[in-house]
Amino acid sequence: SHDFGLWFTAELTSTGTFRAVKEPLAFLRVLEWLFAIFAFATCGGYSGGLRLSVDCANKSESDLSIDIAFAYPFRLHQVNFDAPTCEGKRRETLSLIGDFSSSAEFFVTIAVFAFLYSLAATVVYIFFQNKYRENNRGPLIDFIVTVVFSFLWLVGSSAWAKGLSDVKIATDPDEVLLLMSACKQQSNKCMPVRSPVMSSLNTSVVFGFLNFILWAGNIWFVFKETGWHSSGQRHPPDTMEKQASSYNQGGYNQDNYGPTGGYNQPAGFDQQANYGQVGEYGQQQSYSQSGPTSFANQI
């Protein structure tokens, strides 16, 4: 364990270790890890309650402090409480309405698994980046998991947002008062004393959709690590090469032109055959010497 600690410390202090964290791929994973913690902590750790007051016509039968507590996973139909009936000393046992555990537990489950995967992926990016990029299997698995979690975050956050709305209705003090028989009599006064605080649950929904945005945005950066993106990048150069080759095979040919851009002279054309070498009137004349020689003989 001591050797592992030394290795871990050396990896952390090395210059290239945290270079991966600065890249968008790993940086977004760290954010996903943090936001997943906030998501399941604000939802899974919730506990709240409300307080009601029933003032009977006969004051001795009144109960001015009826506390009703509930918590995650919001199986409200299992939350029981006693209320006076304002008919002597008899009390009735009531329960809240609704079971919203499915959407809440689904949301928390997604958050926990997203937390674990983000943590594992971050460790791989930092300490095993070379092995991650050795073949295409690692990026492909990472890409598929990222797409799946993006979809799950969208579905889970939407379902939990609807479930939270139903929880708020089921725990509304005015709605709970309607369950009591004593409150159906006008001679009795039923009043809410304290409403449940839902701020942390509202925050959990916000973090749920923020996680969806993070995971959906990270799809592009993970896709760039796959072979699909690399193969797609190779097609444009191949297309340009094909266009260049087809252009050279067309009607134009650079062999018809000289190296300096002018026309090449035909092979049978010789400058010295008709003209002399350079000079205004040199030893070699511009025309052949047979003409002037014959003229001298005639003289």
C-alpha positions in Angstrom: 0.0 0.0 0.0 2.9 2.3 0.7 4.3 1.8 -2.9 0.9 2.5 -4.3 0.7 5.7 -2.3 4.1 6.8 -3.7 3.0 6.0 -7.2 -0.2 7.8 -6.8 1.5 10.8 -5.4 4.1 10.8 -8.2 1.3 10.7 -10.8 -0.5 13.6 -9.2 2.6 15.7 -9.0 3.8 15.0 -12.6 3.4 17.7 -15.1 1.4 15.8 -17.6 -1.1 14.2 -15.3 -3.6 17.0 -14.9 -3.1 18.2 -18.5 -6.0 15.8 -19.4 -8.2 17.5 -16.9 -7.8 20.8 -18.8 -9.2 19.2 -21.9 -12.9 19.5 -22.5 -13.5 15.7 -22.4 -12.1 15.2 -18.9 -13.2 18.6 -17.6 -16.8 17.9 -18.5 -16.5 14.5 -16.8 -15.4 16.2 -13.6 -18.4 18.6 -13.8 -20.7 15.6 -14.4 -19.3 13.9 -11.4 -20.0 17.0 -9.2 -23.4 17.6 -10.6 -24.4 14.0 -10.1 -23.5 14.3 -6.4 -25.7 17.4 -6.1 -28.6 15.7 -7.9 -28.9 12.5 -5.8 -28.0 14.4 -2.5 -30.7 17.0 -2.9 -33.3 14.4 -3.8 -32.3 11.2 -1.9 -31.5 13.1 1.3 -34.8 15.0 1.5 -37.1 14.9 4.5 -39.8 17.4 5.2 -43.1 17.8 6.9 -46.2 19.9 7.5 -48.2 21.0 10.4 -52.0 21.3 10.6 -54.4 22.7 13.2 -57.9 21.5 14.0 -59.9 23.7 16.3 -63.1 21.9 17.3 -66.2 23.6 18.6 -65.5 21.8 21.8 -62.1 23.1 22.7 -61.2 20.1 24.7 -61.3 18.0 21.6 -59.1 20.3 19.5 -55.6 19.5 18.3 -53.7 22.6 17.2 -50.4 20.8 16.3 -50.8 17.8 13.9 -47.3 17.1 12.5 -47.0 15.0 9.3 -43.5 14.0 8.3 -42.5 12.4 4.9 -39.2 11.8 3.1 -37.6 10.1 0.2 -38.7 7.9 -1.6 -42.1 9.6 -1.2 -44.4 6.6 -0.6 -47.0 9.0 0.8 -49.7 6.4 1.1 -47.6 4.8 3.8 -47.4 8.1 5.8 -50.0 7.9 8.6 -51.2 10.5 11.1 -53.9 10.9 13.7 -56.5 13.6 13.6 -59.4 14.5 15.9 -62.9 13.9 14.7 -64.4 16.6 17.1 -66.9 13.9 18.2 -65.8 13.2 21.7 -62.3 11.8 22.3 -62.3 9.6 19.2 -59.5 10.1 16.8 -59.1 8.8 13.2 -56.0 7.5 11.5 -55.5 8.9 8.0 -52.7 8.7 5.4 -51.5 10.8 2.6 -52.4 10.0 -1.0 -50.0 8.8 -3.7 -46.9 6.8 -4.3 -44.2 8.7 -6.2 -41.3 6.4 -5.4 -40.8 5.1 -8.9 -39.8 8.5 -10.5 -37.8 9.5 -7.4 -35.8 6.3 -7.2 -35.3 6.2 -10.9 -33.8 9.7 -10.8 -31.5 8.9 -7.9 -30.4 5.6 -9.5 -29.4 7.4 -12.6 -27.5 10.0 -10.5 -25.6 7.3 -8.6 -24.5 5.4 -11.7 -23.6 8.6 -13.5 -21.5 9.6 -10.5 -19.7 6.2 -10.6 -19.1 6.2 -14.3 -17.9 9.8 -14.3 -15.4 9.1 -11.6 -14.1 5.9 -13.3 -13.9 7.7 -16.7 -12.0 10.6 -15.1 -9.5 8.2 -13.5 -9.0 6.6 -16.9 -8.5 9.9 -18.7 -5.8 11.0 -16.2 -3.8 7.9 -15.4 -4.6 5.5 -18.4 -5.0 7.9 -21.3 -2.6 6.0 -23.5 -4.4 2.7 -23.0 -7.7 4.5 -23.5 -6.5 5.6 -27.0 -4.6 2.4 -28.0 -7.5 1.0 -29.9 -11.0 2.3 -30.8 -12.8 0.1 -28.3 -12.4 2.5 -25.3 -13.7 5.6 -27.1 -16.6 3.7 -28.7 -17.7 2.3 -25.3 -17.4 5.8 -23.8 -19.4 7.3 -26.7 -22.2 4.7 -26.3 -22.4 5.1 -22.5 -22.4 8.9 -22.9 -25.4 8.8 -25.3 -27.3 6.4 -23.1 -26.7 8.5 -20.0 -27.8 11.7 -21.9 -31.1 10.0 -22.7 -31.6 8.6 -19.2 -30.9 12.0 -17.7 -33.6 13.6 -19.9 -36.1 10.9 -19.2 -35.3 10.7 -15.5 -35.4 14.5 -14.9 -38.6 14.9 -16.8 -40.3 12.1 -14.8 -39.0 13.4 -11.5 -40.2 16.9 -12.4 -43.7 15.5 -12.9 -43.4 13.4 -9.8 -42.3 16.4 -7.7 -45.3 18.4 -9.0 -47.6 15.5 -7.8 -45.8 15.4 -4.4 -46.4 19.1 -3.9 -50.1 18.6 -4.5 -50.4 15.6 -2.3 -48.6 17.4 0.6 -50.4 20.7 0.2 -51.8 21.5 3.7 -55.1 22.6 2.1 -55.5 19.3 0.3 -54.6 17.3 3.4 -57.2 19.1 5.5 -59.9 17.9 3.1 -59.1 14.3 4.2 -60.2 15.0 7.8 -63.8 14.4 8.7 -63.7 17.2 11.3 -62.9 19.8 8.6 -66.1 19.0 6.7 -68.1 20.5 9.5 -68.4 24.3 9.4 -68.4 24.6 13.2 -64.8 23.4 13.3 -61.9 25.5 12.2 -59.1 23.8 10.3 -56.0 25.7 9.4 -52.5 25.0 8.0 -49.7 25.9 10.4 -46.6 25.1 8.4 -46.1 24.0 4.8 -43.3 21.7 3.6 -40.2 23.3 2.2 -39.5 22.0 -1.3 -36.4 24.1 -2.2 -34.0 21.2 -2.2 -36.3 19.1 -4.4 -36.6 22.0 -6.8 -32.8 22.1 -6.9 -32.6 18.4 -7.6 -34.7 18.9 -10.8 -32.5 21.8 -11.9 -29.4 19.6 -11.4 -31.1 16.8 -13.3 -31.5 18.9 -16.4 -28.0 20.5 -16.0 -26.6 16.9 -16.0 -28.5 16.2 -19.2 -27.0 19.3 -20.8 -23.5 18.3 -19.7 -23.8 14.7 -20.9 -25.4 15.8 -24.2 -22.7 18.4 -24.8 -20.0 15.9 -24.0 -21.2 13.6 -26.8 -19.3 15.6 -29.4 -16.0 15.5 -27.5 -16.3 11.8 -27.0 -17.2 11.3 -30.6 -14.0 13.1 -31.7 -12.0 10.3 -29.9 -13.7 7.5 -31.9 -12.6 6.1 -35.2 -15.8 7.3 -36.8 -14.7 10.9 -36.5 -11.2 10.0 -37.8 -12.5 8.1 -40.8 -14.9 11.0 -41.6 -12.0 13.4 -41.6 -10.1 11.4 -44.2 -12.7 11.6 -46.9 -12.3 15.2 -48.0 -8.6 14.9 -48.9 -9.3 11.7 -50.9 -12.0 13.6 -52.8 -9.6 16.4 -53.6 -7.0 14.0 -54.9 -9.6 12.3 -57.2 -10.6 15.7 -58.5 -6.9 16.7 -59.2 -6.2 13.4 -61.0 -9.3 13.8 -63.2 -8.2 17.3 -64.1 -4.7 16.2 -65.1 -6.3 13.5 -67.3 -8.4 16.0 -69.1 -7.7 18.1 -72.2 -4.9 20.1 -70.6 -1.4 18.7 -70.4 1.5 20.5 -69.0 3.9 18.7 -71.4 2.7 21.0 -74.2 4.2 23.9 -72.5 7.8 24.7 -71.6 9.2 25.0 -68.2 9.0 28.8 -68.3 5.4 28.9 -69.4 6.0 29.4 -73.2 5.5 27.0 -76.0 8.0 24.3 -76.8 9.4 24.5 -80.3 9.1 21.5 -82.6 11.9 19.0 -82.8 12.8 19.8 -86.4 13.2 23.5 -85.9 16.8 24.6 -85.6 17.8 28.2 -85.1 21.3 27.7 -86.4 20.0 26.2 -89.6 18.5 29.5 -90.8 20.2 32.0 -88.6 23.7 32.4 -87.4 24.9 32.6 -83.8 24.5 35.7 -81.7 25.8 39.0 -83.0 24.8 41.8 -85.2 27.1 41.0 -88.2 29.5 38.3 -87.0 31.7 35.9 -88.8 28.9 33.7 -89.6 26.4 35.4 -91.9 22.7 35.4 -91.5 22.2 33.5 -94.7 24.2 30.7 -96.2 27.5 31.6 -98.0 26.6 30.0 -101.4 24.9 33.2 -102.6 27.7 35.7 -102.2 30.3 33.2 -103.5 28.6 32.7 -106.8 28.2 36.4 -107.2 32.0 36.9 -106.8 32.8 34.3 -109.4 30.5 36.1 -111.9 32.5 39.2 -111.4 
